C-alpha cells in the first residue's frame, strides 16, 4: 500500500486522538470539579455531559461543511475548535464558563467522528479499508490511554487545580493536528462529485494501485441529477443498521466506564491512587485489543468481530453485575478489563468503519452523521444520568441492564448486520439491501 495514503489516513485519524483524550481526561477531573463548585449530582452530570451535548450538534451538522467546503477544510476547523476548547476549559473560573467551552469541544468531537472516518473510507482501497478505517479508532484509544496516563501523573500537580492541567494538555495535539491537515489533500471522491476535478482525484487513486479510470467512471455514475434526501425511504435499511449499531454501542455502557472510570473503581472499594492506576490499565487493554481488531478486521470481517465482542460484553458485564451485588468477592478490575477488551475488538473496531461504509456516495457524509448523532445522543443521556443511578441504585442493576442490552446486540448481529469486508463503496448499496 502506498506510503502517502497511509500517512494521510494517519494524519486524519489524529482527530481520533483528540477525540479520545477529550473523552477520557474528564474522568480525572470530574470529582474535582464537583467538589470545587459544590455541584449536585444532576448539575454535575450536566457539566460532564455538556461536551456530549455538543457532540450531538457536531455529529448532526458535521456532514454539512464536509459536503459544502470539503473534508480537508472541515477537519482543519475541527482542530482549531479543539484548541480553543482545551484552553478555555482549563482556564474556566465558574461552572457555566466551563460548560460553554466543553460544549464547544463537543462540537468538534461530534464533527470529527463523522468527517474523519468518511475521509479515510474515501481514499482507502477496498481490500485495506478496514485497516485504514481503524486507524481512527486506534488514535481514539491512544488518546484515551494517554489521557489516563497523564491524569495519573498529574494528580496533585498544582494542588486542587491539577484538573486544569489535565484538560489544557489537549491544546498541544490540537495544534499539531491542525498544522498537519494543511499538508493533506482533499478526498478524491469529494473532488469529483463537488468540483469535477478528475485530475486531482486520479493522482490519489493511482497511488492505491487500482484502475483510476474505472473508479472515476463509477463515481460519476453514482452522482444523482438532483440532491437526494437521506430520509426519503430509499435508504431505510442502512439508516436502520446505523441507528441500531450506534444505539447498542452506548447501551454497552462504554462511555459510563470511560467517563467515570476512577469513580467505578472507587465504588468497588479501590483507593484513589489505585483507581487512577486501574484507569490507566483500561487505556492499555483498550489499545492492545484495538490493535488486534485492526489486524483481524480485513481478515475475519466486521461481523465476526461483532460476534466476539458481543459475547465478551455479555460475560464481562454479567460478572461485573454479580460482583457489585456481592455474589463474587473482588475481581471487579479484571471484569472491567474484560469488558474493555470485548469493546475494543468488537464495537470499538467496527463502528466508525461500518458507519462510513454502508451509505452510498450521494449521502455518505449525512448518513454517517446520522449514525454518529445516534451514538452521541445516547452517550449524553447515559453520562447525564450515570452519577444519579450509581448513587441511588448501585452498580449491580446498572451493569445488569447493560448485559441484557448486549444480548439484544448479539441478536442484531446474527439476524440483521451485513458483512461489508472488501466491497467497493460504489457497490455497498447491494450489500445493505439484504438483512442477514
Secondary structure, 3 states (H helix, E strand, C coil): CCHHHHHHHHHHHHHHHHHHHHHHHHHHHHHHHHHHCCCCHHHHHHHHHHHHHHHHHHHHHHHHHHHHCCHHHHHHHHHHHHHHHHHHHHHCCCHHHHHHHHHHHHHHHHHHHHHHHHHHHHHCCHHHHHHHHHHHHHHHHHHHHHHHHHHHHHCCCCHHHHHHHHHHCHHHHHHHHHHHHCCCCCCHHHHHHHHCCHHHHHHHHHHCCCCHHHHHHHHHHHCCCCCCCCCCCCCHHHHHHHHHHHHHHHHCCHHHHHHCHHHHHHHCCCCHHHHHHHHHHHHHHHHHHHHHHHHHHHHHCHHHHHHHHHHHHHHHHHHHHHHHHCCCCCCHHHHHHHHHHHHHHCHHHHHHHHHHHCCCHHHHHHHHHHHHHHHHHHHHHHHHHHHHHHHHCCHHHHHHHHHHHHHHHHHHHHHCCCCCCCCCHHHHHHHHCCCC
